[in-house]
Amino acid sequence: MALFLIFALVVAFFAIAFALQNDQLITINFFIWQLERQHLATVLLLTTGLGVIFGLLVTIPTFLKREWRISRTKRQASSLEDQLLAKQQEVNSQTRKASTLRHSYQNLLQSLDLLDHTTGLVNDAVVPRTTRALLQQMKMQPLNEEFQSVGLLVIKPERRQPEPGNLKKDQALWSAISQALQHNLTIDSWLFSDNQGTFTCSLTGLDLKAITQYAETLKTALTEAPLSLPDGTQTALDVHIGGAVTDAEHPTESEQLLMGKAEEALALAIKRGRNRLKVIWVTD
């Protein structure tokens, strides 16, 4: 605003100076009209002013259109922000509900003595029963997207530099691994532990590609940086993951077959080298 005022004062100064130095009287002819004894400066300033006005009239539609577009964009952005906020609130609400439900399940499992006391995860002794129940749900609810498929991942993390014969440190490591895995666990999956350093994850509703990507995420969570233990030390891990998936096109009603295929995939991943994973269909 200050720059505009200064500019206006400068223009006014030059206009006054121009008028004082050009005070000659002239005659103006325009078609049939004739104006006599008009000051040259007045005529020039008047024509300049008319030019400015005509220029403004030409630019006003463009200016108004731009302002209208800006206003519309702002309204759209505000609407999208409101929608995003509503979706975020919905996601947060669903996450809280899922967390509450999972916590209630954990309490129930603890009361039934089905939790591994080292990691706080479900003991893998119930993996066959859980898998059998999921396969039955997939068969009974063929139109339910949540049960379009059932998958198992077997996760085998190991120290890059082994420390044999120290059970206390091993248990601390397994507990840290379980926490890292749970931070990356989706709502519709469950994690099991055998209290020997091997973890099993059950998933539903994901195809082979999605489960492979999920396994990659879990592997990255354990290998991207050294794992911090409760005593302040850090341990680098190698992780192998094997998985198997069944769906309507690759059906099975045998939980043992699905578990066996996951173990077979784990053996293939270990054979391929460090930090490898393999997920297969039950028919592979």
Salt bridges, closest charged atoms under 4 A:
ASP113 OD1 - HIS117 NE2 3.53
GLU163 OE1 - LYS169 NZ 3.56
ASP170 OD1 - ARG159 NH1 2.80
GLU216 OE2 - LYS219 NZ 3.16
ASP238 OD1 - ARG160 NE 3.09
ASP238 OD1 - ARG274 NE 3.40
ASP247 OD1 - HIS250 ND1 2.81
GLU253 OE2 - LYS139 NZ 3.06
GLU255 OE2 - ARG132 NE 3.17
GLU264 OE1 - LYS261 NZ 3.83
